[in-house]
Amino acid sequence: MKRSRFTEEQIIGMIKEQEAGMPTVEVCRKHGISSASFYKYKAKFGGMDVSDARKLKSLEVENAKLKKLLAEQMLDNAMLKDINSKKW
């Protein structure tokens, strides 16, 4: 997955600039992003504080680890069932 050029703090700062009254086009031009990227960021981080964004990031990382563990356990389980079903 491609990493963002901006940190959560920077993205939330951009959103707060726009909410403070600066036109969206100016915010995008100032930070060198497209309006589509801005609205994508706003959909994901709108209404959040920096601490909320950090919590979200840590939860996403933990969720990814748990999904990986689950996939490995399911693979082990399927392998054991396959070995157990064979007649020796």
ABEGO torsion letter per residue (X at the ends): XBBBABBAAAAAAAAAAAAAGBBAAAAAAAAGBBAAAAAAAAAAABGBBAAAAAAAAAAAAAAAAAAAAAAAAAAAAAAAAAAAABBX
